Each structure stands twice: as structure tokens, then as C-alpha cells.
């Protein structure tokens, strides 16, 4: 399902997509990200960044790629809007 979603938004066009997907390809990582609701893009990226100890510059680059190539930015009402905005700027 994650793979289908990434294909649909052409996430593979970003150089960081493989790093994100590789984190979820490992059974341990997948178990840590299981939730009872649909995971949003900001939740997925934040959990990946925290789990993999991603530095601020790489995180900024990933979020910028998502914004430009996938044309996605969380709305102001999203719980992680402030985190996303602070991470990009």
C-alpha cells in the first residue's frame, strides 16, 4: 500500500525516497510504525526522521522534495503543521 501511494504521487522521483522506503522494508521498523489509523505523510516522515536520527539538513531536503515534486504540504489544521513548517524553514 505504501509502495502504491508512492507511485501514485511519483515519490520515487525524489532522491530520498529510497531511504524512506528502506526504513520501512525492515520488519522491526514496520512494527514500530503500526498504528490504528491511516498514517498521514507528515506522521510518516516525522516517525522516519526520528527513528533513523535524520539530521536537520536532510529532513529539510526531504520535506522540500515532497512539497515540490509531490505537491504536498500539510494544511494549517494538521497536528504536525508547525513541525513541518519549522523543519522546512
C-alpha positions, -999 to 999 in steps of 0.1 A, spaced: 0 0 0 28 24 8 45 15 -24 13 21 -44 9 55 -27 44 65 -35 40 55 -71 8 75 -73 24 107 -62 57 99 -81 77 100 -48 103 79 -65 114 110 -84 130 122 -52 165 111 -43 155 104 -7 125 81 -14 147 50 -13 160 59 21 125 64 35 112 32 19 143 12 31 134 21 67 100 5 62 114 -25 44 128 -39 76 103 -59 98 115 -41 130 109 -7 115 75 -17 102 64 -30 136 73 4 152 52 23 128 20 3 130 -9 25 141 -47 21 143 -55 50 119 -44 60 85 -10 75 86 -5 109 71 25 120 52 37 143 79 34 114 105 52 90 83 81 114 76 84 125 112 84 90 125 111 80 99 132 111 108 131 103 145 136 66 141 166 70 117 180 100 135 179 121 104 198 154 106 180 187 100 195 194 66 185 160 52 150 164 67 146 198 52 157 185 18 132 156 20 103 179 30 112 203 3 112 175 -23 78 163 -11 64 199 -13 78 205 -49 77 171 -65 46 155 -48 30 189 -45 20 182 -9 22 205 22 1 198 53 -28 222 59 -27 246 89 -52 224 107 -29 193 106 -15 185 141 21 184 126 18 216 106 40 235 130 67 207 130 67 206 92 69 243 88 97 247 114 116 218 97 115 234 63 124 269 74 
